[in-house]
Amino acid sequence: MLSLIEKLKQVNDFRKDKGKRHPLWIVLLVIILGTMLGYSGYRELGEFAK
């Protein structure tokens, strides 16, 4: 059985190379965790990520 992180690593990264700072799986994981804790919107999730 695959873990959440292993599954997120399988998601195709559609972003262009220019401007990539973090692997997509980390970005998705932060969004999932932030949403579970009640954060919504990119500003709140950005603050959560810090």
QUIDA-V714663 format. One record per backbone hydrogen bond with DSSP energy under -0.5 kcal/mol. NH is the residue of the N-H (numbers start at 0). CO is the residue of the C=O. If there is no record, write none. Layout:
((NH CO) (NH CO))
This chain:
((6 2) (7 3) (8 4) (9 5) (9 6) (10 7) (13 11) (19 16) (25 22) (26 22) (27 23) (28 24) (29 25) (30 26) (31 27) (32 28) (33 29) (34 30) (35 31) (36 32) (37 34) (38 33) (43 39) (44 40) (45 41) (46 42) (47 43) (48 44) (49 45))
